[in-house]
Amino acid sequence: MGGVVLNTNDGGTTWAEQTSGTTQELFAVQFTDATHGWVSGTYGTILQTTDGGTTWKTSNAALAASLWDMKFIDADNGFAVGSNGTIMHYSTP
């Protein structure tokens, strides 16, 4: 089962599944503040939220590589690393 994004409003006591807009498997998540976050996954999948995870926008990188982890340095710029030595700079549109 792919594309699963979970949300909590009570510090992790309970979790609810959200619509992510993708069926790809997702591996890493990072937020730079309470509203700006990203998720990465298979085939260059990158999801972005600007409302704290209520909604997600898909920004596929059109890669054959899976993106295993990411680090964003601010709300607009980050890096993702993945299979086959993939290193990618990401900048929000």
C-alpha positions in Angstrom: 0.0 0.0 0.0 1.6 3.3 -1.1 0.9 7.0 -0.7 0.1 6.8 3.0 0.4 10.1 5.0 -0.7 10.1 8.6 -1.6 13.1 10.7 -1.9 13.7 14.4 -3.5 16.5 16.3 -2.9 15.2 19.8 0.9 14.8 20.0 0.8 11.3 18.6 -1.8 9.6 20.7 -4.0 9.0 17.7 -3.3 9.1 14.0 -5.5 9.6 10.9 -4.8 8.7 7.3 -4.9 11.7 4.8 -5.2 11.8 1.1 -1.7 12.3 -0.3 -2.5 12.5 -4.0 -0.1 9.6 -4.9 0.0 5.8 -4.8 3.8 5.7 -4.7 5.5 4.4 -1.6 6.7 7.2 0.7 9.9 7.1 2.8 10.9 10.4 4.4 9.2 13.5 5.8 10.6 16.8 7.0 9.0 20.0 8.2 10.9 23.3 8.4 8.2 24.9 10.5 4.6 24.3 11.5 3.2 24.7 8.0 5.9 23.8 5.4 6.7 20.2 4.9 7.8 17.6 2.3 7.6 13.8 1.8 9.7 11.8 -0.6 9.3 8.4 -2.2 9.6 6.1 -5.2 10.2 7.3 -8.8 11.2 10.7 -7.6 8.0 11.5 -5.8 8.0 14.6 -3.7 4.9 15.9 -1.9 4.8 19.4 -0.5 2.4 21.0 2.0 2.1 24.7 3.0 -0.7 24.2 5.4 0.7 21.9 8.0 -0.1 18.7 6.2 -3.8 19.3 5.7 -3.3 19.1 1.9 -0.4 17.8 -0.2 0.7 18.9 -3.7 2.6 16.3 -5.8 5.9 17.5 -7.4 7.3 14.5 -9.2 11.0 14.8 -10.2 10.5 12.2 -13.0 13.3 10.0 -11.8 13.7 6.3 -11.9 15.3 6.6 -8.5 13.6 6.3 -5.1 14.3 9.3 -2.9 15.1 7.8 0.5 15.8 10.9 2.6 15.8 14.7 2.4 17.0 17.8 4.2 15.4 21.2 3.7 17.4 24.2 4.7 14.5 26.6 4.6 10.9 26.7 3.3 12.0 26.9 -0.3 15.3 24.9 -0.7 16.3 21.4 0.1 18.2 18.3 -1.0 17.1 14.7 -1.5 19.2 11.6 -1.7 18.2 8.3 -3.2 19.0 5.0 -5.0 21.8 4.7 -7.5 23.7 7.6 -5.9 21.0 10.2 -6.7 21.5 13.6 -5.1 19.0 16.2 -6.0 18.5 19.9 -5.2 14.8 20.9 -4.8 13.5 24.4 -5.0 9.8 25.2 -4.5 8.1 26.6 -7.6 
